């Protein structure tokens, strides 16, 4: 891994102010730091995780399905909702985050 390939770091930063979960925040911060050149091993030591866990987290967020991963981290049961999270990737972050929150709250 050498930087993010599929997701814009600025977009991930926008998500930071929209998410509620500590795990989601940590995942976003891992991906942003990684894109800025911090290695997975160093990030693993910062967060008390295995390097493999950090790499898996970064890979899940550095994908076209990153909104689905954020939703999963926020507590959305992806199998129980009929939402195209991939389409939310093109919408403004605040709008996409609202949809994620609605489904995380069970509405």
N, C-alpha and C positions, 0 to 999 in steps of 0.2 A: 504494500500500500504506500502510496506517495501522494497525499492530498485527495480531496474529494473529486470524483469524476462526474457525478450525475446531479448533484444538488448544489445550488449557489449558497455559499457560506452566509452571505447577507440575509438570505431568506431564512436560514436556520436561526440566525440572531433575532429576526423578527418574531419567530415562534417563542423565543425565551420569555417574552413578556405576556404571552397568551396561555401558556401551559400552567397547570396547577400542581402536578405531581413532582416530587423531588427526583424520582427516577427518570422522569422525562427531561427535567432540567439538566440532570447529570449527563444523560445521553447526548443532548444537544450540545452541551459544553464540551464533551469529549470530541464530538465531530468537528466543532469549530476549532478547538485547539489543535487537533490532528491536521486540519487543513492549513493551519498556520505554521506547521512544521514540527510540532511536538510529537515524538515517536510514541507508538502504542505501548512500549515497555515503560517509558517514563509516565505516561498517563495512568497506566495500571498501578504504578507505585503511588501516585497522587491520590487515586480513588480507592485504593485497597482492593483492587480486583486483579484477576489474572490477565495476562496479555491477550490470551485467547478470547476472554470475555469482552475486553475492550475492542478487539478487532471485529468481533461479531456485532457489537453495538454499532460501530462505525459503518460496517457493511450494510446493516439493516437501514440505517439512515441515509446512506449514500446510494440510493436506488430510486428508480422512478416511483416506487411505492412508499416513499418516505412518509407521506401523510398517513397512510394506513399504519405504519409503525408508530408514529406519534399517537394516533388514536388508540392503538393497542396499549401503549405505555400509559395512556391516560385512563385506561380501564374500560375501553369499548370492547365488547364481545363482537369481533369482526364477523363471526359466523351468524350472529343474531340480527344484524342490521342489513338493510338493503340500500347501501350508499356506495357510490363510486368514488372512493377516496382518491383514486388516480386523477379524476376530473377536478378535485379540490386543489390539486397542486398548481393549477393555472389561475385560481382565484386569489384575490387579496388574502393575505395571511389572516387578518382579523375575521373575514367572512368564513374561511375554512375552519379556523379555530372555534368559531361559534357553532358550526355543525358538529365538530368533534365534541365540544362541551355538552351540547344537547343530547348526544348519544351516550356520553359518559355518565350523564345524570339520569339516563333511562327514560328520557322524554320521547 
